[in-house]
Amino acid sequence: MSITIRPASGGDVAAIDALLRTAFPAPDEAMLVQRLCIDGDMVLTLVADDEDDGMLAGMVAFSRMAVEIAGKPIAAVALAPVAVAASHRRQGVGEALVRAGLQHLADAGVHLCFVLGDPEYYGRFGFAADWAKGFASPYAGDYLLALPLQQGAMPCGVRGEATHAGAFALLGEAA
């Protein structure tokens, strides 16, 4: 298997939607990606192409967040969703997508990435609940994780709001 990771293009929309609808038990993630794009909140979407069979092996999305530390806005994103085709799971595709996305965002000057997910899985990338503690968020708790992207440096000061894009509030609602 030979995988190429690249930024998504307009020609990938249908394949990404199909992947999200088959990778998850409900269409919520597909609807989330659509809404993030429509609302202009998508920051980065990467796809993994399987060069051997031409299939879309996976995708990861990062969206805009409004985050404040010491009363000042900082550049922050949310990682969600990450999806891998059933035929490509447990082969490192998801991990490669996440790592490539985090590197791209760090290079672009983003300070902080949040994810709502399994601490064991996302811990392998350096995400931790401790980095997210103290931020005001409806998702606050053990599964709201964060990762400083600028060489592990977290801006100093009182942590304020960490607000996901509006599309997240619609998760689980009928379209």
Salt bridges, closest charged atoms under 4 A:
ASP12 OD2 - ARG6 NH1 2.75
ASP17 OD2 - ARG21 NE 2.75
ASP39 OD1 - ARG35 NH2 3.10
ASP41 OD1 - ARG64 NE 3.80
ASP49 OD2 - ARG6 NE 2.55
ASP50 OD2 - HIS88 NE2 2.63
GLU95 OE2 - ARG99 NE 3.16
GLU95 OE1 - ARG124 NH1 3.36
ASP130 OD1 - LYS133 NZ 3.18
